[in-house]
C-alpha cells in the first residue's frame, strides 16, 4: 500500500473512496464498476497534474519517500549478477556504502552506491545511507580495482550526506571524502553516476564526480539539506520550503545549470509507485551513457571530467 505525502492528500482521499466502492462491489449487491473506473481515471489525472508542477520542497519529499527503490532494489532488478566486495582493508566494512562486480545489460561494471535500508532495523544497520570514512575508503579501493581490470564504474547516489558524528570525524571523514572524490576524477575508465534519491553534500559528490551525471526526475542534489540551509539563514527549519526554492535542488534546475547531464524519467507519481519501471529507465540510460564513452582513452576520460567540473559556475 502506497504511503501518501502531505501534498497528495486529495489523491489519497479519492483513492480511499475507490477502495470503499470496491469493497461494496465485492458484496455483489451493486454493479458499480463504471463508477470505480471513472474515479480511477480522475485519480490518475489528478496525480499526473500534481506531479507536473511539484515545487522543489515537494520534490524533496518525493526524493526521501521511504518506498523509493534503494541500492538493493537496483541490484535485484538491474543486474544479472552481483558479487559484493566488503571492507576498506584498514578498519571495517561500512554498510551504508555497498559495492561490487556486477553485470548490467550484459556489460561488466563495478557498481557501488548508498543503501538507506527499507525498514527500521535495516535503516539502523545501514546508518540511513550516511557513509562513514571506511565506506568512502572502500569506494576508493573498488575504484582502483575497477581501473586495474578496465571496468567502467557506475554509482548510485542516495544519501542525505556523509555521517557527521564524532567517531566519523575521529577517523578522518573529510580526508576520506576528499580521497574518494580524487579517485573519481583520476579514474582511467568510464564513470557514470546517477542520483536516484537524495544527493547530499560531499557524501554525494564523493561518488558522483563522474564523466556523466544522471538524475532521476524527482531526485534532489544539493550542498546541504533545505532544513540545514534554513536553520543557518533563518534560524528555523520551518523555512525549508523557501530554502529548497532558493537552492535550486531539482533535476530540472540543475540540468539548466550544467551540474547534471541527463534527467531520467520516473513513472507518474514517482519511482516508489512503480520501482521496476523506474529501474528499467535508469538501466537504459546508464547503458546508453556508457556506450557513448566507449573508445575514449584514460587521459581523454580524465580530461573530460576535469573540464566538466571546472566549467561549473563559469
C-alpha positions as YAML, in Angstrom:
chain: A
units: angstrom
residues:
- id: 1
  name: UNK
  ca: [0.00, 0.00, 0.00]
- id: 2
  name: UNK
  ca: [1.37, 3.41, -1.00]
- id: 3
  name: UNK
  ca: [2.18, 5.91, 1.74]
- id: 4
  name: UNK
  ca: [0.83, 9.29, 0.64]
- id: 5
  name: UNK
  ca: [2.73, 12.53, 1.14]
- id: 6
  name: UNK
  ca: [1.06, 15.64, 2.54]
- id: 7
  name: UNK
  ca: [0.54, 17.29, -0.83]
- id: 8
  name: UNK
  ca: [-1.04, 14.08, -2.15]
- id: 9
  name: UNK
  ca: [-3.97, 14.19, 0.28]
- id: 10
  name: UNK
  ca: [-6.59, 14.91, -2.43]
- id: 11
  name: UNK
  ca: [-5.43, 11.80, -4.31]
- id: 12
  name: UNK
  ca: [-5.40, 9.80, -1.07]
- id: 13
  name: UNK
  ca: [-9.00, 10.79, -0.32]
- id: 14
  name: UNK
  ca: [-10.11, 9.82, -3.80]
- id: 15
  name: UNK
  ca: [-8.29, 6.51, -3.60]
- id: 16
  name: UNK
  ca: [-9.93, 5.79, -0.24]
- id: 17
  name: UNK
  ca: [-13.33, 6.32, -1.88]
- id: 18
  name: UNK
  ca: [-12.35, 3.94, -4.70]
- id: 19
  name: UNK
  ca: [-11.29, 1.27, -2.19]
- id: 20
  name: UNK
  ca: [-14.56, 1.72, -0.32]
- id: 21
  name: UNK
  ca: [-16.56, 1.25, -3.52]
- id: 22
  name: UNK
  ca: [-14.56, -1.86, -4.42]
- id: 23
  name: UNK
  ca: [-15.45, -3.41, -1.08]
- id: 24
  name: UNK
  ca: [-19.10, -2.68, -1.79]
- id: 25
  name: UNK
  ca: [-18.82, -4.16, -5.27]
- id: 26
  name: UNK
  ca: [-17.34, -7.35, -3.81]
- id: 27
  name: UNK
  ca: [-20.59, -7.93, -1.94]
- id: 28
  name: UNK
  ca: [-22.31, -8.40, -5.30]
- id: 29
  name: UNK
  ca: [-25.20, -6.14, -4.31]
- id: 30
  name: UNK
  ca: [-24.32, -3.34, -6.70]
- id: 31
  name: UNK
  ca: [-22.70, -3.09, -10.08]
- id: 32
  name: UNK
  ca: [-20.57, -0.02, -9.70]
- id: 33
  name: UNK
  ca: [-17.65, -0.93, -11.93]
- id: 34
  name: UNK
  ca: [-18.25, 2.07, -14.21]
- id: 35
  name: UNK
  ca: [-18.19, 4.46, -11.26]
- id: 36
  name: UNK
  ca: [-14.95, 2.94, -9.96]
- id: 37
  name: UNK
  ca: [-13.33, 3.24, -13.38]
- id: 38
  name: UNK
  ca: [-14.41, 6.88, -13.63]
- id: 39
  name: UNK
  ca: [-12.95, 7.69, -10.21]
- id: 40
  name: UNK
  ca: [-9.75, 5.80, -11.01]
- id: 41
  name: UNK
  ca: [-9.25, 7.85, -14.17]
- id: 42
  name: UNK
  ca: [-9.86, 11.01, -12.16]
- id: 43
  name: UNK
  ca: [-7.31, 9.88, -9.57]
- id: 44
  name: UNK
  ca: [-4.71, 9.15, -12.27]
- id: 45
  name: UNK
  ca: [-5.29, 12.55, -13.89]
- id: 46
  name: UNK
  ca: [-5.09, 14.34, -10.55]
- id: 47
  name: UNK
  ca: [-1.82, 12.59, -9.69]
- id: 48
  name: UNK
  ca: [-0.30, 13.47, -13.07]
- id: 49
  name: UNK
  ca: [-1.33, 17.12, -12.67]
- id: 50
  name: UNK
  ca: [0.16, 17.25, -9.18]
- id: 51
  name: UNK
  ca: [3.49, 15.78, -10.26]
- id: 52
  name: UNK
  ca: [3.71, 18.02, -13.32]
- id: 53
  name: UNK
  ca: [4.06, 21.09, -11.11]
- id: 54
  name: UNK
  ca: [5.89, 19.96, -7.99]
- id: 55
  name: UNK
  ca: [7.74, 22.62, -6.03]
- id: 56
  name: UNK
  ca: [11.38, 21.96, -5.04]
- id: 57
  name: UNK
  ca: [10.26, 21.19, -1.49]
- id: 58
  name: UNK
  ca: [7.66, 18.71, -2.71]
- id: 59
  name: UNK
  ca: [10.33, 17.05, -4.87]
- id: 60
  name: UNK
  ca: [12.49, 16.82, -1.75]
- id: 61
  name: UNK
  ca: [9.69, 14.92, -0.03]
- id: 62
  name: UNK
  ca: [9.34, 12.58, -3.01]
- id: 63
  name: UNK
  ca: [13.11, 12.01, -3.13]
- id: 64
  name: UNK
  ca: [13.02, 10.97, 0.52]
- id: 65
  name: UNK
  ca: [10.00, 8.69, 0.22]
- id: 66
  name: UNK
  ca: [10.68, 5.53, 2.22]
- id: 67
  name: UNK
  ca: [9.36, 3.31, -0.57]
- id: 68
  name: UNK
  ca: [11.62, 4.63, -3.31]
- id: 69
  name: UNK
  ca: [13.94, 1.96, -4.73]
- id: 70
  name: UNK
  ca: [17.25, 1.69, -2.90]
- id: 71
  name: UNK
  ca: [20.58, 0.12, -3.81]
- id: 72
  name: UNK
  ca: [19.45, -3.44, -3.09]
- id: 73
  name: UNK
  ca: [16.43, -2.94, -5.39]
- id: 74
  name: UNK
  ca: [18.63, -1.74, -8.24]
- id: 75
  name: UNK
  ca: [20.92, -4.73, -7.80]
- id: 76
  name: UNK
  ca: [17.98, -7.13, -7.81]
- id: 77
  name: UNK
  ca: [16.26, -5.63, -10.85]
- id: 78
  name: UNK
  ca: [19.10, -4.18, -12.92]
- id: 79
  name: UNK
  ca: [21.95, -6.68, -12.52]
- id: 80
  name: UNK
  ca: [22.08, -10.22, -13.86]
- id: 81
  name: UNK
  ca: [24.76, -10.96, -11.28]
- id: 82
  name: UNK
  ca: [26.36, -9.09, -8.40]
- id: 83
  name: UNK
  ca: [29.45, -10.06, -6.41]
- id: 84
  name: UNK
  ca: [29.63, -7.83, -3.31]
- id: 85
  name: UNK
  ca: [33.03, -6.69, -2.07]
- id: 86
  name: UNK
  ca: [33.39, -5.62, 1.54]
- id: 87
  name: UNK
  ca: [35.74, -3.59, 3.71]
- id: 88
  name: UNK
  ca: [38.31, -0.86, 3.29]
- id: 89
  name: UNK
  ca: [41.19, -3.17, 4.33]
- id: 90
  name: UNK
  ca: [42.02, -0.74, 7.13]
- id: 91
  name: UNK
  ca: [39.20, -0.52, 9.67]
- id: 92
  name: UNK
  ca: [35.81, -2.06, 8.87]
- id: 93
  name: UNK
  ca: [33.06, -2.67, 6.34]
- id: 94
  name: UNK
  ca: [30.67, 0.26, 6.12]
- id: 95
  name: UNK
  ca: [27.10, -0.91, 5.49]
- id: 96
  name: UNK
  ca: [25.94, 2.46, 4.17]
- id: 97
  name: UNK
  ca: [28.08, 2.21, 1.03]
- id: 98
  name: UNK
  ca: [27.75, -1.04, -0.90]
- id: 99
  name: UNK
  ca: [29.69, -2.15, -3.95]
- id: 100
  name: UNK
  ca: [30.98, -4.98, -6.07]
- id: 101
  name: UNK
  ca: [31.27, -6.54, -9.51]
- id: 102
  name: UNK
  ca: [28.03, -6.52, -11.48]
- id: 103
  name: UNK
  ca: [26.65, -7.15, -14.95]
- id: 104
  name: UNK
  ca: [24.23, -4.60, -16.40]
- id: 105
  name: UNK
  ca: [22.63, -5.43, -19.76]
- id: 106
  name: UNK
  ca: [25.43, -7.91, -20.44]
- id: 107
  name: UNK
  ca: [28.15, -5.42, -19.54]
- id: 108
  name: UNK
  ca: [30.59, -5.99, -16.67]
- id: 109
  name: UNK
  ca: [30.92, -2.97, -14.36]
- id: 110
  name: UNK
  ca: [31.98, -2.01, -10.87]
- id: 111
  name: UNK
  ca: [28.73, -0.95, -9.19]
- id: 112
  name: UNK
  ca: [28.57, 0.94, -5.91]
- id: 113
  name: UNK
  ca: [26.15, 3.18, -4.09]
- id: 114
  name: UNK
  ca: [24.42, 4.21, -0.90]
- id: 115
  name: UNK
  ca: [21.97, 1.88, 0.82]
- id: 116
  name: UNK
  ca: [19.46, 3.53, 3.18]
- id: 117
  name: UNK
  ca: [17.55, 0.43, 4.22]
- id: 118
  name: UNK
  ca: [13.87, -0.42, 3.83]
- id: 119
  name: UNK
  ca: [12.59, -0.74, 7.42]
- id: 120
  name: UNK
  ca: [13.65, 0.42, 10.87]
- id: 121
  name: UNK
  ca: [16.10, -2.42, 11.50]
- id: 122
  name: UNK
  ca: [17.80, -2.20, 8.11]
- id: 123
  name: UNK
  ca: [17.91, 1.60, 8.22]
- id: 124
  name: UNK
  ca: [19.77, 1.44, 11.51]
- id: 125
  name: UNK
  ca: [22.06, -1.27, 10.10]
- id: 126
  name: UNK
  ca: [22.88, 0.87, 7.03]
- id: 127
  name: UNK
  ca: [23.08, 4.08, 9.09]
- id: 128
  name: UNK
  ca: [20.31, 5.63, 6.95]
- id: 129
  name: UNK
  ca: [22.67, 5.75, 3.96]
- id: 130
  name: UNK
  ca: [25.16, 8.07, 5.68]
- id: 131
  name: UNK
  ca: [28.62, 6.80, 4.88]
- id: 132
  name: UNK
  ca: [31.47, 6.51, 7.39]
- id: 133
  name: UNK
  ca: [35.13, 7.15, 6.43]
- id: 134
  name: UNK
  ca: [35.65, 3.42, 5.92]
- id: 135
  name: UNK
  ca: [32.78, 3.47, 3.40]
- id: 136
  name: UNK
  ca: [34.47, 6.11, 1.28]
- id: 137
  name: UNK
  ca: [37.80, 4.30, 1.62]
- id: 138
  name: UNK
  ca: [36.06, 1.15, 0.42]
- id: 139
  name: UNK
  ca: [34.80, 3.15, -2.57]
- id: 140
  name: UNK
  ca: [38.39, 4.21, -3.32]
- id: 141
  name: UNK
  ca: [39.53, 0.59, -3.13]
- id: 142
  name: UNK
  ca: [36.80, -0.54, -5.53]
- id: 143
  name: UNK
  ca: [37.51, 2.28, -7.99]
- id: 144
  name: UNK
  ca: [41.20, 1.36, -8.04]
- id: 145
  name: UNK
  ca: [40.24, -2.28, -8.58]
- id: 146
  name: UNK
  ca: [37.96, -1.28, -11.47]
- id: 147
  name: UNK
  ca: [40.82, 0.67, -13.01]
- id: 148
  name: UNK
  ca: [43.12, -2.35, -12.86]
- id: 149
  name: UNK
  ca: [40.56, -4.59, -14.53]
- id: 150
  name: UNK
  ca: [39.45, -1.95, -17.05]
- id: 151
  name: UNK
  ca: [35.84, -2.00, -15.82]
- id: 152
  name: UNK
  ca: [33.53, 1.03, -16.06]
- id: 153
  name: UNK
  ca: [32.33, 2.40, -12.72]
- id: 154
  name: UNK
  ca: [28.63, 3.01, -12.08]
- id: 155
  name: UNK
  ca: [27.50, 4.70, -8.87]
- id: 156
  name: UNK
  ca: [24.01, 5.14, -7.41]
- id: 157
  name: UNK
  ca: [23.86, 8.15, -5.11]
- id: 158
  name: UNK
  ca: [21.21, 8.35, -2.39]
- id: 159
  name: UNK
  ca: [22.31, 9.95, 0.84]
- id: 160
  name: UNK
  ca: [21.43, 12.95, 2.97]
- id: 161
  name: UNK
  ca: [25.18, 13.33, 3.46]
- id: 162
  name: UNK
  ca: [28.18, 11.62, 4.99]
- id: 163
  name: UNK
  ca: [27.78, 10.74, 8.68]
- id: 164
  name: UNK
  ca: [28.65, 13.85, 10.75]
- id: 165
  name: UNK
  ca: [29.24, 12.13, 14.12]
- id: 166
  name: UNK
  ca: [32.29, 12.49, 16.32]
- id: 167
  name: UNK
  ca: [33.52, 8.96, 15.59]
- id: 168
  name: UNK
  ca: [33.47, 9.65, 11.85]
- id: 169
  name: UNK
  ca: [35.47, 12.82, 12.33]
- id: 170
  name: UNK
  ca: [37.94, 10.98, 14.54]
- id: 171
  name: UNK
  ca: [38.55, 8.50, 11.74]
- id: 172
  name: UNK
  ca: [39.13, 11.19, 9.11]
- id: 173
  name: UNK
  ca: [35.77, 11.76, 7.42]
- id: 174
  name: UNK
  ca: [36.81, 14.86, 5.47]
- id: 175
  name: UNK
  ca: [40.02, 13.23, 4.22]
- id: 176
  name: UNK
  ca: [38.14, 10.07, 3.17]
- id: 177
  name: UNK
  ca: [35.59, 12.09, 1.19]
- id: 178
  name: UNK
  ca: [38.37, 14.08, -0.47]
- id: 179
  name: UNK
  ca: [40.23, 10.89, -1.41]
- id: 180
  name: UNK
  ca: [37.08, 9.36, -2.89]
- id: 181
  name: UNK
  ca: [36.43, 12.50, -4.95]
- id: 182
  name: UNK
  ca: [40.05, 12.46, -6.12]
- id: 183
  name: UNK
  ca: [39.74, 8.80, -7.10]
- id: 184
  name: UNK
  ca: [36.66, 9.56, -9.21]
- id: 185
  name: UNK
  ca: [38.50, 12.29, -11.08]
- id: 186
  name: UNK
  ca: [41.64, 10.16, -11.54]
- id: 187
  name: UNK
  ca: [39.87, 7.09, -12.94]
- id: 188
  name: UNK
  ca: [41.18, 5.87, -16.27]
- id: 189
  name: UNK
  ca: [37.91, 4.07, -17.07]
- id: 190
  name: UNK
  ca: [34.44, 5.48, -17.86]
- id: 191
  name: UNK
  ca: [32.34, 6.52, -14.88]
- id: 192
  name: UNK
  ca: [28.60, 7.16, -14.81]
- id: 193
  name: UNK
  ca: [26.87, 8.38, -11.64]
- id: 194
  name: UNK
  ca: [23.12, 8.52, -11.02]
- id: 195
  name: UNK
  ca: [21.42, 10.50, -8.25]
- id: 196
  name: UNK
  ca: [18.45, 8.24, -7.52]
- id: 197
  name: UNK
  ca: [17.09, 9.91, -4.38]
- id: 198
  name: UNK
  ca: [18.91, 12.46, -2.27]
- id: 199
  name: UNK
  ca: [22.30, 13.73, -3.31]
- id: 200
  name: UNK
  ca: [23.52, 15.46, -0.18]
- id: 201
  name: UNK
  ca: [26.75, 17.42, 0.22]
- id: 202
  name: UNK
  ca: [30.24, 15.90, -0.01]
- id: 203
  name: UNK
  ca: [28.85, 12.50, 0.85]
- id: 204
  name: UNK
  ca: [27.21, 12.51, -2.58]
- id: 205
  name: UNK
  ca: [29.94, 14.28, -4.54]
- id: 206
  name: UNK
  ca: [32.47, 11.66, -3.41]
- id: 207
  name: UNK
  ca: [30.61, 9.09, -5.55]
- id: 208
  name: UNK
  ca: [29.33, 11.45, -8.24]
- id: 209
  name: UNK
  ca: [32.37, 13.16, -9.76]
- id: 210
  name: UNK
  ca: [31.80, 11.22, -12.96]
- id: 211
  name: UNK
  ca: [32.04, 11.65, -16.73]
- id: 212
  name: UNK
  ca: [28.26, 11.62, -16.90]
- id: 213
  name: UNK
  ca: [25.94, 12.53, -14.03]
- id: 214
  name: UNK
  ca: [22.33, 11.35, -14.34]
- id: 215
  name: UNK
  ca: [19.46, 12.21, -12.07]
- id: 216
  name: UNK
  ca: [16.01, 10.81, -11.55]
- id: 217
  name: UNK
  ca: [13.22, 13.24, -12.42]
- id: 218
  name: UNK
  ca: [12.17, 13.75, -8.80]
- id: 219
  name: UNK
  ca: [15.55, 13.37, -7.09]
- id: 220
  name: UNK
  ca: [17.39, 16.27, -5.44]
- id: 221
  name: UNK
  ca: [21.08, 17.24, -5.33]
- id: 222
  name: UNK
  ca: [22.40, 19.94, -3.03]
- id: 223
  name: UNK
  ca: [25.30, 21.11, -0.92]
- id: 224
  name: UNK
  ca: [23.17, 20.99, 2.24]
- id: 225
  name: UNK
  ca: [19.66, 19.88, 3.12]
- id: 226
  name: UNK
  ca: [16.91, 22.51, 2.80]
- id: 227
  name: UNK
  ca: [16.33, 22.23, 6.55]
- id: 228
  name: UNK
  ca: [20.03, 22.80, 7.24]
- id: 229
  name: UNK
  ca: [20.13, 25.80, 4.93]
- id: 230
  name: UNK
  ca: [17.02, 27.28, 6.55]
- id: 231
  name: UNK
  ca: [18.48, 26.76, 10.03]
- id: 232
  name: UNK
  ca: [21.59, 28.71, 9.03]
- id: 233
  name: UNK
  ca: [19.87, 31.55, 7.16]
- id: 234
  name: UNK
  ca: [16.67, 31.99, 9.17]
- id: 235
  name: UNK
  ca: [17.48, 30.15, 12.41]
- id: 236
  name: UNK
  ca: [14.50, 27.85, 11.84]
- id: 237
  name: UNK
  ca: [13.89, 24.70, 9.82]
- id: 238
  name: UNK
  ca: [10.32, 25.91, 9.18]
- id: 239
  name: UNK
  ca: [11.67, 27.84, 6.19]
- id: 240
  name: UNK
  ca: [12.88, 24.65, 4.48]
- id: 241
  name: UNK
  ca: [10.47, 25.12, 1.55]
- id: 242
  name: UNK
  ca: [11.87, 28.61, 0.90]
- id: 243
  name: UNK
  ca: [15.42, 27.27, 1.15]
- id: 244
  name: UNK
  ca: [14.69, 24.47, -1.33]
- id: 245
  name: UNK
  ca: [13.36, 27.01, -3.82]
- id: 246
  name: UNK
  ca: [16.41, 29.25, -3.46]
- id: 247
  name: UNK
  ca: [18.95, 26.42, -3.57]
- id: 248
  name: UNK
  ca: [17.81, 25.04, -6.95]
- id: 249
  name: UNK
  ca: [17.94, 21.42, -5.88]
- id: 250
  name: UNK
  ca: [15.79, 19.80, -8.58]
- id: 251
  name: UNK
  ca: [16.96, 17.83, -11.59]
- id: 252
  name: UNK
  ca: [15.36, 20.33, -13.96]
- id: 253
  name: UNK
  ca: [17.13, 23.29, -12.36]
- id: 254
  name: UNK
  ca: [20.47, 21.50, -12.15]
- id: 255
  name: UNK
  ca: [20.34, 20.40, -15.78]
- id: 256
  name: UNK
  ca: [19.86, 24.04, -16.78]
- id: 257
  name: UNK
  ca: [22.89, 24.99, -14.67]
- id: 258
  name: UNK
  ca: [25.00, 22.23, -16.22]
- id: 259
  name: UNK
  ca: [25.54, 20.41, -12.92]
- id: 260
  name: UNK
  ca: [23.98, 17.20, -14.29]
- id: 261
  name: UNK
  ca: [23.93, 15.82, -17.82]
- id: 262
  name: UNK
  ca: [20.67, 13.91, -18.11]
- id: 263
  name: UNK
  ca: [17.29, 13.55, -16.42]
- id: 264
  name: UNK
  ca: [15.88, 10.02, -16.18]
- id: 265
  name: UNK
  ca: [12.05, 10.00, -16.23]
- id: 266
  name: UNK
  ca: [10.09, 8.40, -13.40]
- id: 267
  name: UNK
  ca: [6.64, 6.80, -13.53]
- id: 268
  name: UNK
  ca: [3.74, 9.17, -12.84]
- id: 269
  name: UNK
  ca: [3.65, 9.69, -9.09]
- id: 270
  name: UNK
  ca: [7.32, 8.93, -8.53]
- id: 271
  name: UNK
  ca: [9.65, 5.93, -8.64]
- id: 272
  name: UNK
  ca: [8.12, 4.48, -5.47]
- id: 273
  name: UNK
  ca: [4.83, 3.79, -7.30]
- id: 274
  name: UNK
  ca: [6.43, 1.59, -9.97]
- id: 275
  name: UNK
  ca: [10.02, 0.78, -8.91]
- id: 276
  name: UNK
  ca: [10.62, -1.79, -11.67]
- id: 277
  name: UNK
  ca: [9.64, 0.71, -14.37]
- id: 278
  name: UNK
  ca: [11.91, 3.39, -12.88]
- id: 279
  name: UNK
  ca: [14.83, 0.96, -12.61]
- id: 280
  name: UNK
  ca: [14.40, -0.12, -16.23]
- id: 281
  name: UNK
  ca: [14.53, 3.53, -17.32]
- id: 282
  name: UNK
  ca: [17.71, 4.07, -15.36]
- id: 283
  name: UNK
  ca: [19.33, 0.90, -16.69]
- id: 284
  name: UNK
  ca: [18.63, 2.02, -20.27]
- id: 285
  name: UNK
  ca: [20.11, 5.47, -19.58]
- id: 286
  name: UNK
  ca: [23.25, 4.06, -17.92]
- id: 287
  name: UNK
  ca: [23.91, 1.66, -20.79]
- id: 288
  name: UNK
  ca: [23.49, 4.46, -23.34]
- id: 289
  name: UNK
  ca: [25.88, 6.74, -21.46]
- id: 290
  name: UNK
  ca: [28.50, 4.01, -21.09]
- id: 291
  name: UNK
  ca: [28.24, 3.26, -24.79]
- id: 292
  name: UNK
  ca: [28.80, 6.95, -25.57]
- id: 293
  name: UNK
  ca: [32.05, 6.85, -23.56]
- id: 294
  name: UNK
  ca: [33.38, 3.76, -25.32]
- id: 295
  name: UNK
  ca: [36.56, 4.39, -27.28]
- id: 296
  name: UNK
  ca: [37.83, 7.21, -25.08]
- id: 297
  name: UNK
  ca: [41.30, 6.66, -23.64]
- id: 298
  name: UNK
  ca: [42.25, 7.13, -20.00]
- id: 299
  name: UNK
  ca: [43.61, 10.65, -20.50]
- id: 300
  name: UNK
  ca: [40.59, 11.69, -22.54]
- id: 301
  name: UNK
  ca: [38.26, 10.46, -19.78]
- id: 302
  name: UNK
  ca: [40.21, 12.31, -17.09]
- id: 303
  name: UNK
  ca: [40.32, 15.49, -19.18]
- id: 304
  name: UNK
  ca: [36.61, 15.27, -19.89]
- id: 305
  name: UNK
  ca: [35.87, 15.05, -16.16]
- id: 306
  name: UNK
  ca: [38.22, 17.89, -15.32]
- id: 307
  name: UNK
  ca: [36.75, 20.15, -17.98]
- id: 308
  name: UNK
  ca: [33.21, 19.30, -16.89]
- id: 309
  name: UNK
  ca: [33.69, 20.23, -13.24]
- id: 310
  name: UNK
  ca: [35.99, 23.20, -13.80]
- id: 311
  name: UNK
  ca: [33.32, 24.70, -16.04]
- id: 312
  name: UNK
  ca: [30.69, 24.69, -13.27]
- id: 313
  name: UNK
  ca: [29.82, 28.22, -12.22]
- id: 314
  name: UNK
  ca: [31.74, 29.72, -15.11]
...
